[in-house]
Amino acid sequence: MPVLALDTSAAVAVALTDDAGAMLAERSDPQQRHHAELLTPMIATVLADAGVDRRELTSVVVGTGPAPFTGLRVGLVTARTLALALGIPARGVPSLDAVALRASRVLPAGTDVLVATDARRREVYWSLYRLVGAGRIEVLVAPEVAAAADVAADERTAGALVVGRGALLFADAFGRPATGPVVAAGAELPPVQDGVDLEAAGLLDPDPAELARLALDRVVAGQVLRTEPLYLRRPDAVPQAARKRVLG
C-alpha cells in the first residue's frame, strides 16, 4: 500500500514509502527554482523506479512549509490535484518537522534542536523541537519567521543544536551548528569545523520520506492533517492593483 510524499519548501523532493514507512524509491533536485517543471516528471520517475502504478497509491503526503509562496504552492496544488484525481487522502505535515524527525535518528534523545531554513531577506523559518527518541519528536516552538540574528538571540533557543540549511547560510548569526559525534547507520559521521557534516547526516532539507512517516503516525493518533500552507508572511511578489479607467 504505497504512500507518495513530496516537498517543495526548499529543494524539490519526492519519495515513495510503504504503509509502514519503509522507503521504496526517492528522487530530489537541489534547485530552489523551477519547481513546477521538475515536480511532475520526478513523481513519474519515482513511481517507475518502484514499479508502482499511481492507481495503487493510498495517500499523498505533502510538506506544508513554512516556505516562500511560489515553490510551496506548487507542491500543495500538485498533491491535492493528484489525490482528488485518484480519490485518496491528501495529508499535510509541516516541512520543518521532517528535518527534526531525521535528527531524532542521528542525535541523542533529550537534545533540543532548532531547525532553520532560508526565508530570504536575512530571515529564517524556524521551529524548536526536543528529540524524544529515534523517530519521536516534541514540538517546543511552532514554526515562526524572523531574522536569523533574532532567532539566535531568542532565549527559547539557548543551548539548542542548529540544523537545516539555515545553519549553513547564517552561520555568522547562529555560530553553533549541530555538534558531534553523530552516529548514522552504524558509522560516525565526520565532523566539519566544530560541528558535523549536516549534508551527510541528512539534516539540511526536508526528507519527504520522513513526512510520510510522520503522517502515518499522526493519522493513527487520530490527528487531522490539513494541507493548508504555512506562508507566515505575504509573498515577495504582489500583483499590482488594476488601474482605474478615466472616462473623458
Secondary structure by P-SEA (a helix, b strand, c coil): cbbbbbbccccbbbbbbccccccccccccccccccccccaaaaaaaaaaaccccccccbbbbbccccccaaaaaaaaaaaaaaaaacbbbbbccaaaaaaaaaaacccccbbbbbbcccccccccbbbbbbccccccccccccccccaaaaaaccccccbbbbccccccccccccccccccccccccccccccccccccccccccccaaaaaaaaaaaaaabbbbbcccccccccccccccbbbbbcc
